[in-house]
Amino acid sequence: MSFDPNSVSARELAARIRHGEVSAVEVIGQTLERVARVNPQVNAIVQDCSADALAEAEALDARIASGKPVGALAGVPVTIKVLSDQKGYASTNSCRIYEDVVATEDSPFLRHMREKDAIVIGRTNTPAFSYRWFTTNGFYGETKNPHNPALTAGGSSGGAGAAIATGMGHVAHGTDIAGSIRYPAYACGVQGLRPTLGRVPMFNHSSPDRGIGPQIMAVSGPLARRVDDLRLGLEGMAGYAHDDAWSAPVPLEGPRYRRRVALVKRPGGIATDPRIEADLDRAAEMFRAAGWEVDEPAEVPELREAVELQVDLWLSDGHADKLKAAEEEGDAGAIALLRHYADRAASIDVKRFGEVFMRRSALIRAWRGFLADYPVVLMPVCAELPFRQDQDLEGDDMIAHLWEVQLPQIAIPLLGLPAISVSSGVVDGMPSGVQLVAAPWREDICLEAGELLERGFGFPGLVG
């Protein structure tokens, strides 16, 4: 019987390959066989990298056989989101209008992963322009939720979430400006980490620099089935890079901290589903059982205003150009979202932008003070269980509703905080989970607390 790469963690898999217990060619071959079998059912991987992957695996095995040192991700199969530069592949962002934008070099996070000998097996689907929490588009088609095809796989890293849930790679690259790592992880029943801005360097040499909203809020990070695989993925992606203007050489491990959790069931006053509140209560008990303090503070710094500021910085910055591109692409979801905010975008002037940055600074200070008292904040990923596929196409009122219940996803990037989505299992046939938020640069706290919950909730199994 052949070795199943999904039977071990990414860290153990890399160790076995380094020690010659299994070859990289065998691991990549087994993974590609699974892709061929499973991907037609979910449409998570939309650009095939199999030929390059096998060639890289052969080269890695030759280096190991010759006694040369190899990296921490040696032979680990990974996927990359199609919006990011990968040499020789189109950075389409799931849009036909970008199908000729072929990268001539890797984004810096991918350069780091390759230096540590990760092997890219494919590139994953997104909504057009990566605007939505629903991974459908007219170019590559719909990514199915592996648990229930009537539900969204999340977005915008929905292909990444579905790939991980079905065992097509150990670590998936995603991006997050309004939940695009954390929500697909939640919807697909896996784990996802949003790092601090500057932790993981990202820049597309194939495209112009981004607008101010994405520059100060969008990050790259990992999705995986195991929290320790998130840690290894972060270690592989992170590090200073000169070609990211926001990159910072900050150590991955911070100082000791107080084991104290703030339980916030209804952040910003949102109406959280009782089933999600039950998961939050279960998580709180896991922390208490492990000796952590858990409080439900009477007052929590503002989050609802953070959402409003996020909208102004992200959607309204360059709104007319975004809408023009969406109309050229003809994508109904992107058009609906941008038209929903058209009047608001038109009303924003330089004075309002200045006010947004002033208020953002005030909120960041308030949250940093709160996190000094409570190093972990336990809150929902979303106020509702995973949405119906294309639920945002049901009209303006529905778009407004979705943005309301996604407050925990939208507010965190504006505040510059790292966060992890931890799977809590399946409830009523739908994946669920909880979110942990920490202070800037304290991904180590997110990961340690996330592993505690992973032990309590149970390790997510493979789907498909």
Phi and psi in degrees as a GROMACS rama.xvg file:
@    title "Ramachandran Plot"
@    xaxis  label "Phi"
@    yaxis  label "Psi"
@TYPE xy
-74.5103  157.161  SER-2
-70.4629  134.747  PHE-3
-99.099  110.015  ASP-4
-57.8796  -30.1671  PRO-5
-74.62  -3.54512  ASN-6
-80.1551  -8.46057  SER-7
-133.029  163.307  VAL-8
-71.7753  166.305  SER-9
-61.5186  -39.1738  ALA-10
-65.074  -44.1952  ARG-11
-68.541  -37.7042  GLU-12
-60.1557  -47.0946  LEU-13
-61.5087  -39.2357  ALA-14
-64.2485  -42.022  ALA-15
-64.2101  -39.0294  ARG-16
-67.362  -45.1248  ILE-17
-58.3574  -37.8814  ARG-18
-88.2237  2.94633  HIS-19
76.8708  14.857  GLY-20
-75.4879  -25.8873  GLU-21
-149.128  147.836  VAL-22
-88.0421  152.825  SER-23
-62.4446  -36.6957  ALA-24
-61.0948  -41.7772  VAL-25
-64.6318  -44.2017  GLU-26
-62.9348  -48.839  VAL-27
-67.0108  -39.294  ILE-28
-60.8173  -45.6123  GLY-29
-61.9179  -41.4924  GLN-30
-65.8996  -41.9546  THR-31
-67.3767  -32.4947  LEU-32
-63.723  -39.9317  GLU-33
-66.1025  -40.3098  ARG-34
-58.0426  -45.4843  VAL-35
-62.1078  -32.672  ALA-36
-82.8466  -39.7921  ARG-37
-98.396  -37.1311  VAL-38
-58.9035  -35.7855  ASN-39
-58.6315  -21.9557  PRO-40
-83.4082  -25.8738  GLN-41
-120.094  -21.0521  VAL-42
55.8349  50.8052  ASN-43
-87.2057  -43.3727  ALA-44
-96.7903  122.079  ILE-45
-118.529  -7.22938  VAL-46
-127.693  123.762  GLN-47
-85.3517  126.072  ASP-48
-116.937  20.2376  CYS-49
-63.1526  -40.6448  SER-50
-63.1541  -46.6922  ALA-51
-63.3619  -39.7443  ASP-52
-61.8652  -44.804  ALA-53
-66.6582  -38.631  LEU-54
-64.6967  -41.0171  ALA-55
-66.6748  -36.6772  GLU-56
-64.5625  -42.2841  ALA-57
-61.4969  -43.5208  GLU-58
-64.8388  -38.6252  ALA-59
-64.9843  -44.7033  LEU-60
-59.4659  -38.3627  ASP-61
-65.5178  -39.7949  ALA-62
-64.2695  -42.2806  ARG-63
-63.6872  -43.1946  ILE-64
-62.6477  -29.521  ALA-65
-87.6597  0.422559  SER-66
84.264  10.2808  GLY-67
-77.933  149.974  LYS-68
-69.9678  148.783  PRO-69
-130.367  166.678  VAL-70
-83.2959  174.606  GLY-71
-67.2506  -20.6793  ALA-72
-105.927  27.546  LEU-73
-53.3826  111.282  ALA-74
77.0183  3.79188  GLY-75
-72.1151  125.23  VAL-76
-76.393  128.586  PRO-77
-131.665  161.324  VAL-78
-122.377  155.527  THR-79
-125.356  137.252  ILE-80
-68.7853  139.576  LYS-81
-68.3172  -4.52518  VAL-82
-83.5266  -10.9984  LEU-83
-101.335  147.776  SER-84
-67.7352  128.661  ASP-85
-137.479  119.2  GLN-86
-49.9452  126.221  LYS-87
91.315  -2.68037  GLY-88
-122.799  153.206  TYR-89
-79.3886  129.616  ALA-90
-88.0293  75.5335  SER-91
-79.9113  -24.7523  THR-92
52.491  32.4812  ASN-93
58.9189  35.4755  SER-94
-124.945  135.459  CYS-95
-61.9479  -34.3776  ARG-96
-67.1283  -12.0082  ILE-97
-113.498  14.1861  TYR-98
-67.8332  -16.0153  GLU-99
-98.5458  5.43286  ASP-100
-85.5775  84.4123  VAL-101
-95.5669  127.013  VAL-102
-71.6457  139.184  ALA-103
-100.098  -8.24222  THR-104
-154.401  165.186  GLU-105
-79.7935  148.588  ASP-106
-60.1388  148.644  SER-107
-59.3603  -33.5475  PRO-108
-64.219  -37.3834  PHE-109
-71.493  -35.7636  LEU-110
-57.8013  -42.747  ARG-111
-63.9049  -42.3013  HIS-112
-63.9553  -39.9917  MET-113
-66.8106  -37.1855  ARG-114
-60.2566  -27.0475  GLU-115
-97.414  10.6385  LYS-116
73.3918  25.0236  ASP-117
-66.4764  153.685  ALA-118
-123.101  120.771  ILE-119
-81.0372  122.255  VAL-120
-99.2734  -16.3334  ILE-121
179.052  171.249  GLY-122
-120.126  136.477  ARG-123
-102.445  155.328  THR-124
-73.6879  154.397  ASN-125
-140.682  167.316  THR-126
-65.9139  158.228  PRO-127
-55.4767  129.902  ALA-128
67.3735  1.53338  PHE-129
59.7296  37.0576  SER-130
-88.8307  -20.1585  TYR-131
-118.657  170.556  ARG-132
-95.2495  20.5317  TRP-133
-135.498  116.19  PHE-134
-91.3015  79.9577  THR-135
-134.613  147.895  THR-136
-160.796  165.578  ASN-137
-83.556  -6.321  GLY-138
-91.6427  -58.0217  PHE-139
-101.672  -15.0336  TYR-140
95.076  -162.395  GLY-141
-97.3155  133.527  GLU-142
-90.2758  127.836  THR-143
-88.0396  143.768  LYS-144
-70.892  122.317  ASN-145
-62.325  -24.6426  PRO-146
-81.8553  -34.2829  HIS-147
-162.244  110.18  ASN-148
-65.7962  -12.1379  PRO-149
-78.8181  -12.7681  ALA-150
-99.9039  155.904  LEU-151
-68.284  145.687  THR-152
-81.2939  2.88272  ALA-153
86.9616  174.269  GLY-154
-167.1  161.163  GLY-155
-88.7675  -8.44785  SER-156
-89.1595  45.0484  SER-157
-66.2081  -36.7673  GLY-158
-63.4432  -38.1355  GLY-159
-63.3188  -45.9732  ALA-160
-62.5463  -44.1359  GLY-161
-67.1056  -36.812  ALA-162
-62.5875  -44.6616  ALA-163
-66.0602  -43.8913  ILE-164
-60.9726  -29.7322  ALA-165
-100.599  7.58148  THR-166
78.7328  23.6932  GLY-167
-95.76  72.3424  MET-168
108.537  153.48  GLY-169
-91.153  -32.7634  HIS-170
-131.842  132.723  VAL-171
-115.72  136.64  ALA-172
-80.8355  136.837  HIS-173
-138.709  172.775  GLY-174
-127.681  158.71  THR-175
-148.976  116.929  ASP-176
-122.152  -19.6911  ILE-177
-151.056  36.2468  ALA-178
106.301  11.0396  GLY-179
-73.8274  -7.52479  SER-180
-101.069  -49.3228  ILE-181
-67.0187  -39.2974  ARG-182
-72.6261  -44.1609  TYR-183
-60.7105  -37.0472  PRO-184
-60.0642  -45.6452  ALA-185
-60.7193  -49.6809  TYR-186
-67.3601  -29.6582  ALA-187
-99.2438  0.880548  CYS-188
73.8096  35.9512  GLY-189
-128.597  -166.571  VAL-190
-110.295  144.494  GLN-191
-145.531  137.944  GLY-192
-119.262  123.066  LEU-193
-95.3479  111.514  ARG-194
-78.4159  172.28  PRO-195
-67.9396  144.272  THR-196
-55.3784  128.971  LEU-197
97.9717  -14.7244  GLY-198
-70.3231  -46.3171  ARG-199
-111.438  113.763  VAL-200
-71.6086  137.889  PRO-201
-145.257  134.411  MET-202
-165.067  132.758  PHE-203
-97.1192  109.389  ASN-204
-67.8575  -17.2808  HIS-205
-81.3887  -8.42878  SER-206
-134.564  162.046  SER-207
-65.7372  162.399  PRO-208
-60.0178  151.124  ASP-209
-79.9309  165.933  ARG-210
-68.8212  175.499  GLY-211
-65.347  -38.1019  ILE-212
-59.4565  -57.5612  GLY-213
-60.2048  -34.6424  PRO-214
-60.2063  -39.629  GLN-215
-102.53  -0.328875  ILE-216
-130.629  -25.3774  MET-217
-82.7255  136.325  ALA-218
-135.359  160.566  VAL-219
-102.859  149.125  SER-220
-167.805  178.246  GLY-221
-99.1013  151.992  PRO-222
-119.306  146.803  LEU-223
-164.158  167.986  ALA-224
-82.7259  -26.3441  ARG-225
-114.578  141.681  ARG-226
-63.5368  -37.2135  VAL-227
-65.7912  -28.2721  ASP-228
-68.6276  -33.0269  ASP-229
-61.0551  -43.4813  LEU-230
-60.6572  -47.1657  ARG-231
-64.6886  -39.8566  LEU-232
-62.2064  -41.606  GLY-233
-63.7259  -43.9066  LEU-234
-59.7088  -34.9219  GLU-235
-73.4122  -36.2753  GLY-236
-83.2225  -34.19  MET-237
-73.9677  168.071  ALA-238
125.651  153.606  GLY-239
-66.291  140.676  TYR-240
-142.611  130.983  ALA-241
-68.0171  -21.9412  HIS-242
-90.8306  12.015  ASP-243
-118.425  116.411  ASP-244
-63.3212  -18.9416  ALA-245
-103.573  0.41374  TRP-246
-65.3136  139.444  SER-247
-138.177  135.842  ALA-248
-85.6596  72.5688  PRO-249
-101.643  133.207  VAL-250
-57.0412  147.722  PRO-251
-74.888  -22.1394  LEU-252
-109.209  130.326  GLU-253
-102.558  -176.84  GLY-254
-69.84  167.478  PRO-255
-59.5267  152.589  ARG-256
-141.688  161.695  TYR-257
-75.304  132.243  ARG-258
-80.458  82.7463  ARG-259
-138.102  132.283  ARG-260
-121.351  135.748  VAL-261
-98.8225  118.01  ALA-262
-89.971  117.485  LEU-263
-125.206  96.2185  VAL-264
-78.2729  -30.0535  LYS-265
-129.785  67.7046  ARG-266
-59.1282  134.222  PRO-267
67.3309  11.5684  GLY-268
79.1551  14.4531  GLY-269
-66.4772  153.02  ILE-270
-88.1286  89.9954  ALA-271
-75.6309  135.44  THR-272
-55.6347  133.617  ASP-273
-56.4804  -29.9786  PRO-274
-68.5006  -33.7641  ARG-275
-73.7498  -39.0893  ILE-276
-59.853  -36.9732  GLU-277
-63.4575  -39.6345  ALA-278
-63.9187  -39.5049  ASP-279
-64.0268  -40.6353  LEU-280
-63.6515  -41.5872  ASP-281
-60.3557  -44.3248  ARG-282
-62.3684  -42.0468  ALA-283
-59.9348  -40.2638  ALA-284
-66.6172  -34.285  GLU-285
-63.0435  -42.0791  MET-286
-63.5524  -45.9992  PHE-287
-60.0939  -43.1579  ARG-288
-63.0244  -26.5423  ALA-289
-89.6399  4.64926  ALA-290
93.2171  8.74401  GLY-291
-83.007  150.651  TRP-292
-79.4973  138.368  GLU-293
-131.489  123.025  VAL-294
-122.585  154.535  ASP-295
-110.591  89.9846  GLU-296
-63.7365  143.288  PRO-297
-69.003  -30.349  ALA-298
-128.02  136.938  GLU-299
-129.933  140.889  VAL-300
-55.0399  158.204  PRO-301
-60.32  133.564  GLU-302
-118.57  -33.5361  LEU-303
-62.7415  -41.1034  ARG-304
-64.014  -33.5975  GLU-305
-59.7546  -35.7691  ALA-306
-64.4423  -44.2615  VAL-307
-62.624  -41.2854  GLU-308
-66.6195  -37.9289  LEU-309
-60.4244  -44.1805  GLN-310
-58.8914  -45.6115  VAL-311
-65.0767  -38.0219  ASP-312
-77.1836  -36.5646  LEU-313
-91.9744  -62.9368  TRP-314
-73.7249  -33.9391  LEU-315
-84.1866  -23.074  SER-316
-69.9485  113.83  ASP-317
68.7078  29.6468  GLY-318
-58.2474  -43.1489  HIS-319
-61.1878  -41.9403  ALA-320
-66.9178  -38.0014  ASP-321
-63.5686  -43.9725  LYS-322
-66.4632  -39.7734  LEU-323
-60.4241  -44.014  LYS-324
-65.5329  -40.3873  ALA-325
-63.4636  -39.7818  ALA-326
-69.104  -36.5569  GLU-327
-63.8235  -41.0087  GLU-328
-70.1301  -30.0113  GLU-329
76.5909  27.5301  GLY-330
-90.0488  118.249  ASP-331
-63.2999  -40.1978  ALA-332
-66.7401  -45.6523  GLY-333
-64.6298  -41.533  ALA-334
-63.2244  -44.9969  ILE-335
-60.6746  -43.772  ALA-336
-64.817  -47.0893  LEU-337
-69.3122  -37.1468  LEU-338
-67.48  -32.6479  ARG-339
-58  -34.9168  HIS-340
-103.429  11.5089  TYR-341
-62.1359  -47.3709  ALA-342
-63.7266  -41.5213  ASP-343
-63.2966  -42.8121  ARG-344
-60.6913  -39.9557  ALA-345
-66.5407  -22.9381  ALA-346
-86.8647  -8.21971  SER-347
-87.6189  127.843  ILE-348
-122.035  -175.617  ASP-349
-61.2605  -38.0019  VAL-350
-60.2902  -44.2202  LYS-351
-64.3009  -39.9206  ARG-352
-60.6668  -40.819  PHE-353
-62.215  -41.6386  GLY-354
-62.836  -39.9421  GLU-355
-59.1093  -45.8864  VAL-356
-69.0168  -34.8128  PHE-357
-64.8246  -46.2593  MET-358
-67.5199  -36.6594  ARG-359
-59.1  -44.7701  ARG-360
-60.112  -40.9062  SER-361
-64.4359  -42.2718  ALA-362
-67.4486  -39.7927  LEU-363
-60.9328  -43.6193  ILE-364
-60.9436  -43.4011  ARG-365
-62.3266  -43.158  ALA-366
-71.591  -35.3904  TRP-367
-64.8961  -37.3126  ARG-368
-64.9055  -42.0271  GLY-369
-62.986  -43.0258  PHE-370
-71.492  -18.4609  LEU-371
-68.0423  -30.2075  ALA-372
-87.8791  -35.6332  ASP-373
-125.347  93.32  TYR-374
-62.4178  -19.4654  PRO-375
-128.112  131.953  VAL-376
-112.063  123.598  VAL-377
-101.285  118.13  LEU-378
-147.379  171.706  MET-379
-65.6739  154.575  PRO-380
-73.2364  -46.4827  VAL-381
-145.53  155.003  CYS-382
-74.8715  -12.7724  ALA-383
-126.505  158.489  GLU-384
-67.6209  166.252  LEU-385
-49.7604  138.946  PRO-386
-69.3591  161.48  PHE-387
-66.2318  149.155  ARG-388
-59.104  134.692  GLN-389
58.6135  30.3711  ASP-390
-63.284  -24.5916  GLN-391
-74.5643  -6.80146  ASP-392
-90.6435  9.87927  LEU-393
-92.7947  15.666  GLU-394
115.599  168.66  GLY-395
-61.604  -38.8497  ASP-396
-62.4465  -37.3123  ASP-397
-69.2919  -40.0652  MET-398
-58.4796  -44.7997  ILE-399
-61.6651  -40.0493  ALA-400
-63.7509  -44.3935  HIS-401
-62.7132  -40.4514  LEU-402
-68.3616  -27.5488  TRP-403
-68.0392  -50.653  GLU-404
-75.1691  -15.3562  VAL-405
-93.6707  14.7639  GLN-406
-49.7531  -42.246  LEU-407
-64.73  -21.0017  PRO-408
-84.3214  -39.8033  GLN-409
-78.7337  -36.5684  ILE-410
-71.9017  -37.369  ALA-411
-59.9207  -44.2623  ILE-412
-60.5202  -37.0824  PRO-413
-61.6415  -32.3806  LEU-414
-83.9518  -6.63128  LEU-415
71.3314  33.2256  GLY-416
-108.046  146.303  LEU-417
-80.4018  153.148  PRO-418
-155.372  152.915  ALA-419
-127.828  137.232  ILE-420
-98.3429  122.318  SER-421
-114.729  126.056  VAL-422
-66.9168  135.295  SER-423
-108.37  6.40088  SER-424
108.013  -155.779  GLY-425
-120.103  131.924  VAL-426
-125.713  126.203  VAL-427
51.3181  40.3556  ASP-428
79.1234  5.9399  GLY-429
-124.321  138.198  MET-430
-61.8993  150.533  PRO-431
-140.77  175.636  SER-432
179.975  179.43  GLY-433
-132.581  164.364  VAL-434
-119.364  139.39  GLN-435
-119.043  131.962  LEU-436
-120.298  140.916  VAL-437
-133.658  177.388  ALA-438
-71.6101  161.228  ALA-439
-52.5357  138.097  PRO-440
71.6496  6.36834  TRP-441
-104.612  48.4034  ARG-442
-58.5725  -28.4672  GLU-443
-61.5889  -34.9775  ASP-444
-68.9912  -45.0383  ILE-445
-54.9605  -44.6859  CYS-446
-70.947  -41.8686  LEU-447
-63.6055  -46.6872  GLU-448
-66.5663  -36.6456  ALA-449
-63.6251  -38.7794  GLY-450
-65.6439  -36.1891  GLU-451
-59.7953  -45.9266  LEU-452
-69.6214  -36.0288  LEU-453
-59.3041  -39.5944  GLU-454
-64.8111  -35.6818  ARG-455
-78.4484  -44.4805  GLY-456
-75.8643  -27.2979  PHE-457
102.533  151.222  GLY-458
-77.7762  128.568  PHE-459
-60.095  129.173  PRO-460
-85.2062  169.66  GLY-461
-73.4703  147.41  LEU-462
-114.196  135.133  VAL-463
